[in-house]
Amino acid sequence: MPLPKEAVTAVVAEASKKMSDPNYAAVLVGGFVQTQSAITQYISAHDVELGGADAIVNVVFHAALIGQFFQRGTGRSPRVVSFDDLDRAAGGDSLALLGQVQPFVHGFIDENVTDPEARRILALIALAFDR
């Protein structure tokens, strides 16, 4: 079931306000790294394609926000994604599929992420959260 638009927009609005706090992004990324190790390792494995450490942190930050979309939209913590979940979500055009099953998450990625590889990875992560 698609997440409600309000869940996505509320998380984005809250994140926008909190970005003035220099610790916000670090705490969000750190917490995500601790709880979603498979996703973090998957992102890190694409270091060359993404362009280095700063790009990896940026993708992890966006992945953490996507996790918050699912938490807000479902009312429960997002499940811990495994490598098997990521494998099941892989294949085909993950961004196009995400547009069909989670249009508001797709819209967030489309509006906020310009790098094609980062977009593909984030779509795959969102699909893994959605399963």
LUMDREN-521361 format. One record per residue (C-alpha): x, y negated, z; residue in three letters; residue number from 1. Coordinates in nm, 4 decimals, always signed. Layout:
BEGIN
NODE         u         v         w   aa    i
NODE         X         Y         Z  ALA  NUM
...
END
This chain:
BEGIN
NODE         u         v         w   aa    i
NODE   +0.0000   +0.0000   +0.0000  MET    1
NODE   +0.1428   -0.3413   -0.0907  PRO    2
NODE   +0.2516   -0.5658   +0.1929  LEU    3
NODE   +0.0337   -0.8726   +0.2334  PRO    4
NODE   +0.1688   -1.1952   +0.0900  LYS    5
NODE   +0.1323   -1.3570   +0.4322  GLU    6
NODE   +0.3791   -1.1109   +0.5863  ALA    7
NODE   +0.6465   -1.2016   +0.3332  VAL    8
NODE   +0.5863   -1.5760   +0.3419  THR    9
NODE   +0.5809   -1.5843   +0.7237  ALA   10
NODE   +0.9179   -1.4078   +0.7498  VAL   11
NODE   +1.0686   -1.6362   +0.4842  VAL   12
NODE   +0.9334   -1.9475   +0.6591  ALA   13
NODE   +1.0724   -1.8348   +0.9944  GLU   14
NODE   +1.4112   -1.7516   +0.8418  ALA   15
NODE   +1.4256   -2.0909   +0.6710  SER   16
NODE   +1.3732   -2.2655   +1.0044  LYS   17
NODE   +1.6273   -2.0481   +1.1841  LYS   18
NODE   +1.9012   -2.0971   +0.9234  MET   19
NODE   +2.0024   -2.4207   +1.0986  SER   20
NODE   +2.1266   -2.2014   +1.3865  ASP   21
NODE   +2.4772   -2.0854   +1.2877  PRO   22
NODE   +2.4317   -1.7611   +1.4827  ASN   23
NODE   +2.1024   -1.6610   +1.3222  TYR   24
NODE   +2.2419   -1.4954   +1.0092  ALA   25
NODE   +2.5218   -1.3244   +1.2019  ALA   26
NODE   +2.2813   -1.1766   +1.4566  VAL   27
NODE   +2.0359   -1.0666   +1.1863  LEU   28
NODE   +2.3092   -0.9034   +0.9775  VAL   29
NODE   +2.4754   -0.7456   +1.2815  GLY   30
NODE   +2.1531   -0.5933   +1.4067  GLY   31
NODE   +2.0706   -0.4595   +1.0621  PHE   32
NODE   +2.4167   -0.3038   +1.0239  VAL   33
NODE   +2.3754   -0.1248   +1.3581  GLN   34
NODE   +2.0315   +0.0167   +1.2787  THR   35
NODE   +2.0534   +0.0812   +0.9048  GLN   36
NODE   +2.3933   +0.2419   +0.8541  SER   37
NODE   +2.3044   +0.4285   +0.5328  ALA   38
NODE   +2.1814   +0.1094   +0.3680  ILE   39
NODE   +2.4871   -0.0805   +0.4864  THR   40
NODE   +2.7214   +0.1877   +0.3549  GLN   41
NODE   +2.5342   +0.1953   +0.0244  TYR   42
NODE   +2.5697   -0.1812   -0.0147  ILE   43
NODE   +2.9375   -0.1700   +0.0834  SER   44
NODE   +3.0009   +0.1016   -0.1752  ALA   45
NODE   +2.9071   -0.1556   -0.4420  HIS   46
NODE   +3.1766   -0.4006   -0.3304  ASP   47
NODE   +3.3344   -0.4331   -0.6747  VAL   48
NODE   +3.0041   -0.4747   -0.8593  GLU   49
NODE   +2.8803   -0.7327   -0.6093  LEU   50
NODE   +3.2008   -0.9321   -0.5986  GLY   51
NODE   +3.3442   -0.8880   -0.2530  GLY   52
NODE   +3.2762   -0.9275   +0.1161  ALA   53
NODE   +3.0742   -1.2514   +0.1021  ASP   54
NODE   +2.8374   -1.1003   -0.1531  ALA   55
NODE   +2.7980   -0.7877   +0.0593  ILE   56
NODE   +2.7016   -0.9942   +0.3639  VAL   57
NODE   +2.4531   -1.1869   +0.1490  ASN   58
NODE   +2.2913   -0.8649   +0.0259  VAL   59
NODE   +2.2787   -0.7244   +0.3802  VAL   60
NODE   +2.1128   -1.0476   +0.4954  PHE   61
NODE   +1.8451   -1.0157   +0.2263  HIS   62
NODE   +1.8001   -0.6457   +0.3045  ALA   63
NODE   +1.7449   -0.7364   +0.6701  ALA   64
NODE   +1.4753   -0.9840   +0.5672  LEU   65
NODE   +1.3126   -0.7141   +0.3541  ILE   66
NODE   +1.3121   -0.4889   +0.6590  GLY   67
NODE   +1.1357   -0.7668   +0.8489  GLN   68
NODE   +0.8755   -0.7909   +0.5715  PHE   69
NODE   +0.7893   -0.4262   +0.6290  PHE   70
NODE   +0.7857   -0.4726   +1.0049  GLN   71
NODE   +0.5538   -0.7727   +0.9826  ARG   72
NODE   +0.3362   -0.6172   +0.7136  GLY   73
NODE   +0.2882   -0.2800   +0.8836  THR   74
NODE   +0.3028   -0.3857   +1.2472  GLY   75
NODE   +0.5799   -0.1383   +1.3302  ARG   76
NODE   +0.9560   -0.1234   +1.3050  SER   77
NODE   +1.0801   -0.0175   +0.9644  PRO   78
NODE   +1.2031   +0.3389   +0.9624  ARG   79
NODE   +1.5719   +0.4085   +0.9497  VAL   80
NODE   +1.6511   +0.4735   +0.5845  VAL   81
NODE   +1.8690   +0.7750   +0.5066  SER   82
NODE   +2.0916   +0.8489   +0.2093  PHE   83
NODE   +1.8224   +1.0944   +0.0934  ASP   84
NODE   +1.5674   +0.8100   +0.1007  ASP   85
NODE   +1.7994   +0.5969   -0.1103  LEU   86
NODE   +1.8553   +0.8858   -0.3532  ASP   87
NODE   +1.4803   +0.9396   -0.3883  ARG   88
NODE   +1.4287   +0.5691   -0.4579  ALA   89
NODE   +1.7071   +0.5620   -0.7182  ALA   90
NODE   +1.6482   +0.6154   -1.0856  GLY   91
NODE   +1.4803   +0.4107   -1.3476  GLY   92
NODE   +1.4216   +0.0395   -1.3263  ASP   93
NODE   +1.3917   -0.0160   -0.9514  SER   94
NODE   +1.3041   -0.3839   -0.9927  LEU   95
NODE   +1.0175   -0.3099   -1.2316  ALA   96
NODE   +0.8849   -0.0336   -1.0073  LEU   97
NODE   +0.9071   -0.2616   -0.7049  LEU   98
NODE   +0.7009   -0.5192   -0.8942  GLY   99
NODE   +0.4261   -0.2600   -0.9274  GLN  100
NODE   +0.4250   -0.1259   -0.5706  VAL  101
NODE   +0.5368   -0.4285   -0.3657  GLN  102
NODE   +0.4755   -0.7399   -0.5767  PRO  103
NODE   +0.5464   -0.9922   -0.3003  PHE  104
NODE   +0.8771   -0.8303   -0.2057  VAL  105
NODE   +0.9627   -0.8289   -0.5764  HIS  106
NODE   +0.8751   -1.1976   -0.5912  GLY  107
NODE   +1.1038   -1.2720   -0.2974  PHE  108
NODE   +1.3975   -1.0993   -0.4679  ILE  109
NODE   +1.3165   -1.2653   -0.7986  ASP  110
NODE   +1.3109   -1.6129   -0.6432  GLU  111
NODE   +1.6075   -1.5800   -0.4067  ASN  112
NODE   +1.8650   -1.3502   -0.5637  VAL  113
NODE   +2.0363   -1.4319   -0.8922  THR  114
NODE   +2.2985   -1.1586   -0.9236  ASP  115
NODE   +2.1571   -0.8676   -1.1297  PRO  116
NODE   +2.3398   -0.5995   -0.9290  GLU  117
NODE   +2.2262   -0.7477   -0.5976  ALA  118
NODE   +1.8686   -0.7610   -0.7293  ARG  119
NODE   +1.8846   -0.3952   -0.8336  ARG  120
NODE   +2.0275   -0.2854   -0.4983  ILE  121
NODE   +1.7719   -0.4846   -0.2981  LEU  122
NODE   +1.4859   -0.3440   -0.5057  ALA  123
NODE   +1.6110   +0.0077   -0.4420  LEU  124
NODE   +1.6365   -0.0655   -0.0687  ILE  125
NODE   +1.2818   -0.2042   -0.0643  ALA  126
NODE   +1.1570   +0.1081   -0.2419  LEU  127
NODE   +1.3351   +0.3233   +0.0174  ALA  128
NODE   +1.1670   +0.1273   +0.2990  PHE  129
NODE   +0.8340   +0.1712   +0.1217  ASP  130
NODE   +0.8506   +0.5524   +0.1029  ARG  131
END
